[in-house]
Amino acid sequence: MSRTPDSPGRVILGATSFADAESALGYAIALARRLNGELMGLLIEEETFIACSAGRGTQAVMAHVGRSTQLSEDAMRAAYRRDARAFRQRLEQAALGNALRWSFAIRQGRAPLLLAQAAEAGDLVILGYRAAPVDAGHVTAVMGATLDRDMLARAADLARESGRGLSILAPAVLGDSVTAAATRLGIPARLIAADGLAALLHRLNRLHAAIVFLGEDSVPSGSLSAVVAAARAPVVLPARAAR
């Protein structure tokens, strides 16, 4: 059965920790509710973290208490099990409270690859990112070489629903069409020119966005990790962009 852009089969919330998942759960619920989709939680046991924890003398520094703790592979896996229980319980509560279909899974590997494998055509993927210590700013939409109207509409809806402003990063050549599209959606938007990957990363790094929506073909192949790191916020992308 084919899926339409307005009715994706699932909103997939992927995260490597419960803290990252919890910070993005409200956005995931809002998108799944509006799009009448299923909500899937995916806890990713990032193999890079597990491999690092297996090294002799590996320690983690806990910023909130100012001291370090010894790490081991067993300790890391135990922490993932605790996060899995908390993530599943919180997801179930939120989904049932909003009358949404839901599912939960645990996978071990690399986050981008696992999300690409889990997503199907029409799905939306959210990469969780723990809440910033200060109030985050606008809902942010990122355009590629063409105007992604479906993504822009979703970003505008979430900005309106959450009472946040809307910022749009786009190549300068799209300025007029992006402004016109935002006007038709009935929401004021701040347009920011971003031509090329370097400019996009620079702009995202300075924005402190609340959540970032990536349009089709807005991120060059192999650059998703760099964009997520610059965003420092939950990132929403269509299934195709996760591949």
SULNORDA-V757223 format. One record per residue. N is the residue number from 1. RES is the residue in three letters. OMEGA is omega in degrees with one decimal (999 if undefined). Layout:
# SULNORDA-V757223
n->N res->RES omega->OMEGA
n->N res->RES omega->OMEGA
This chain:
# SULNORDA-V757223
n->1 res->MET omega->-179.0
n->2 res->SER omega->-179.9
n->3 res->ARG omega->177.2
n->4 res->THR omega->-179.8
n->5 res->PRO omega->-177.5
n->6 res->ASP omega->-178.8
n->7 res->SER omega->-179.3
n->8 res->PRO omega->179.5
n->9 res->GLY omega->-176.3
n->10 res->ARG omega->162.8
n->11 res->VAL omega->-175.7
n->12 res->ILE omega->177.0
n->13 res->LEU omega->179.7
n->14 res->GLY omega->-179.0
n->15 res->ALA omega->177.2
n->16 res->THR omega->176.0
n->17 res->SER omega->177.6
n->18 res->PHE omega->-179.7
n->19 res->ALA omega->178.3
n->20 res->ASP omega->-179.4
n->21 res->ALA omega->-176.1
n->22 res->GLU omega->-177.5
n->23 res->SER omega->-177.9
n->24 res->ALA omega->-172.7
n->25 res->LEU omega->179.6
n->26 res->GLY omega->177.5
n->27 res->TYR omega->179.9
n->28 res->ALA omega->178.0
n->29 res->ILE omega->-178.8
n->30 res->ALA omega->179.9
n->31 res->LEU omega->-179.1
n->32 res->ALA omega->179.1
n->33 res->ARG omega->-178.7
n->34 res->ARG omega->-176.4
n->35 res->LEU omega->177.9
n->36 res->ASN omega->-177.4
n->37 res->GLY omega->174.7
n->38 res->GLU omega->177.2
n->39 res->LEU omega->178.5
n->40 res->MET omega->173.8
n->41 res->GLY omega->-179.7
n->42 res->LEU omega->174.7
n->43 res->LEU omega->-176.1
n->44 res->ILE omega->173.2
n->45 res->GLU omega->-173.6
n->46 res->GLU omega->-173.8
n->47 res->GLU omega->177.6
n->48 res->THR omega->179.1
n->49 res->PHE omega->-179.2
n->50 res->ILE omega->179.3
n->51 res->ALA omega->179.4
n->52 res->CYS omega->-177.5
n->53 res->SER omega->-178.5
n->54 res->ALA omega->-179.0
n->55 res->GLY omega->-179.5
n->56 res->ARG omega->175.9
n->57 res->GLY omega->-179.8
n->58 res->THR omega->179.2
n->59 res->GLN omega->174.0
n->60 res->ALA omega->178.4
n->61 res->VAL omega->179.9
n->62 res->MET omega->-173.3
n->63 res->ALA omega->-174.1
n->64 res->HIS omega->177.8
n->65 res->VAL omega->175.2
n->66 res->GLY omega->176.6
n->67 res->ARG omega->-178.5
n->68 res->SER omega->177.9
n->69 res->THR omega->-179.5
n->70 res->GLN omega->179.3
n->71 res->LEU omega->172.3
n->72 res->SER omega->178.3
n->73 res->GLU omega->179.2
n->74 res->ASP omega->179.9
n->75 res->ALA omega->179.1
n->76 res->MET omega->179.7
n->77 res->ARG omega->177.0
n->78 res->ALA omega->177.9
n->79 res->ALA omega->176.9
n->80 res->TYR omega->178.7
n->81 res->ARG omega->177.6
n->82 res->ARG omega->179.4
n->83 res->ASP omega->179.6
n->84 res->ALA omega->179.5
n->85 res->ARG omega->-178.3
n->86 res->ALA omega->-179.8
n->87 res->PHE omega->-178.2
n->88 res->ARG omega->-179.1
n->89 res->GLN omega->-179.4
n->90 res->ARG omega->178.1
n->91 res->LEU omega->-179.7
n->92 res->GLU omega->179.6
n->93 res->GLN omega->-177.2
n->94 res->ALA omega->-178.3
n->95 res->ALA omega->-179.8
n->96 res->LEU omega->178.1
n->97 res->GLY omega->179.0
n->98 res->ASN omega->177.3
n->99 res->ALA omega->-179.5
n->100 res->LEU omega->169.3
n->101 res->ARG omega->-176.7
n->102 res->TRP omega->175.3
n->103 res->SER omega->-178.2
n->104 res->PHE omega->179.4
n->105 res->ALA omega->175.4
n->106 res->ILE omega->178.3
n->107 res->ARG omega->176.2
n->108 res->GLN omega->-179.8
n->109 res->GLY omega->179.1
n->110 res->ARG omega->-170.5
n->111 res->ALA omega->-177.2
n->112 res->PRO omega->-178.7
n->113 res->LEU omega->-178.5
n->114 res->LEU omega->178.1
n->115 res->LEU omega->177.5
n->116 res->ALA omega->179.6
n->117 res->GLN omega->-177.7
n->118 res->ALA omega->-173.7
n->119 res->ALA omega->175.0
n->120 res->GLU omega->179.9
n->121 res->ALA omega->179.8
n->122 res->GLY omega->177.8
n->123 res->ASP omega->168.1
n->124 res->LEU omega->179.5
n->125 res->VAL omega->174.1
n->126 res->ILE omega->173.5
n->127 res->LEU omega->-178.1
n->128 res->GLY omega->177.1
n->129 res->TYR omega->-172.5
n->130 res->ARG omega->-174.5
n->131 res->ALA omega->176.5
n->132 res->ALA omega->-178.8
n->133 res->PRO omega->176.7
n->134 res->VAL omega->-179.9
n->135 res->ASP omega->179.8
n->136 res->ALA omega->-174.5
n->137 res->GLY omega->-170.5
n->138 res->HIS omega->159.1
n->139 res->VAL omega->-173.5
n->140 res->THR omega->177.7
n->141 res->ALA omega->-178.8
n->142 res->VAL omega->179.6
n->143 res->MET omega->172.5
n->144 res->GLY omega->-177.6
n->145 res->ALA omega->179.7
n->146 res->THR omega->-178.9
n->147 res->LEU omega->177.3
n->148 res->ASP omega->-174.0
n->149 res->ARG omega->-179.9
n->150 res->ASP omega->179.3
n->151 res->MET omega->-179.5
n->152 res->LEU omega->178.7
n->153 res->ALA omega->178.1
n->154 res->ARG omega->178.3
n->155 res->ALA omega->179.8
n->156 res->ALA omega->178.2
n->157 res->ASP omega->-178.4
n->158 res->LEU omega->176.5
n->159 res->ALA omega->179.9
n->160 res->ARG omega->-177.0
n->161 res->GLU omega->-177.0
n->162 res->SER omega->-179.9
n->163 res->GLY omega->179.3
n->164 res->ARG omega->174.5
n->165 res->GLY omega->179.2
n->166 res->LEU omega->173.2
n->167 res->SER omega->-179.9
n->168 res->ILE omega->174.0
n->169 res->LEU omega->-175.8
n->170 res->ALA omega->172.4
n->171 res->PRO omega->-175.7
n->172 res->ALA omega->-177.7
n->173 res->VAL omega->179.6
n->174 res->LEU omega->-171.8
n->175 res->GLY omega->-176.4
n->176 res->ASP omega->-177.6
n->177 res->SER omega->177.6
n->178 res->VAL omega->178.8
n->179 res->THR omega->179.3
n->180 res->ALA omega->179.6
n->181 res->ALA omega->178.4
n->182 res->ALA omega->178.2
n->183 res->THR omega->178.9
n->184 res->ARG omega->178.0
n->185 res->LEU omega->174.9
n->186 res->GLY omega->178.8
n->187 res->ILE omega->177.6
n->188 res->PRO omega->-178.0
n->189 res->ALA omega->173.7
n->190 res->ARG omega->-178.9
n->191 res->LEU omega->-178.9
n->192 res->ILE omega->-179.8
n->193 res->ALA omega->177.8
n->194 res->ALA omega->-179.5
n->195 res->ASP omega->179.2
n->196 res->GLY omega->-175.6
n->197 res->LEU omega->-177.5
n->198 res->ALA omega->179.2
n->199 res->ALA omega->179.6
n->200 res->LEU omega->-179.7
n->201 res->LEU omega->179.8
n->202 res->HIS omega->-179.3
n->203 res->ARG omega->-179.7
n->204 res->LEU omega->-178.1
n->205 res->ASN omega->-178.1
n->206 res->ARG omega->-171.9
n->207 res->LEU omega->-173.1
n->208 res->HIS omega->-176.8
n->209 res->ALA omega->174.0
n->210 res->ALA omega->178.3
n->211 res->ILE omega->-175.7
n->212 res->VAL omega->175.0
n->213 res->PHE omega->178.2
n->214 res->LEU omega->177.8
n->215 res->GLY omega->177.4
n->216 res->GLU omega->176.3
n->217 res->ASP omega->179.8
n->218 res->SER omega->-178.4
n->219 res->VAL omega->179.0
n->220 res->PRO omega->179.3
n->221 res->SER omega->178.4
n->222 res->GLY omega->-175.7
n->223 res->SER omega->-175.7
n->224 res->LEU omega->-178.2
n->225 res->SER omega->179.3
n->226 res->ALA omega->179.5
n->227 res->VAL omega->178.6
n->228 res->VAL omega->179.4
n->229 res->ALA omega->179.5
n->230 res->ALA omega->-177.6
n->231 res->ALA omega->-177.5
n->232 res->ARG omega->-178.3
n->233 res->ALA omega->172.9
n->234 res->PRO omega->-178.3
n->235 res->VAL omega->179.9
n->236 res->VAL omega->178.8
n->237 res->LEU omega->175.2
n->238 res->PRO omega->-175.5
n->239 res->ALA omega->-176.8
n->240 res->ARG omega->-177.3
n->241 res->ALA omega->179.4
n->242 res->ALA omega->-173.1
n->243 res->ARG omega->999
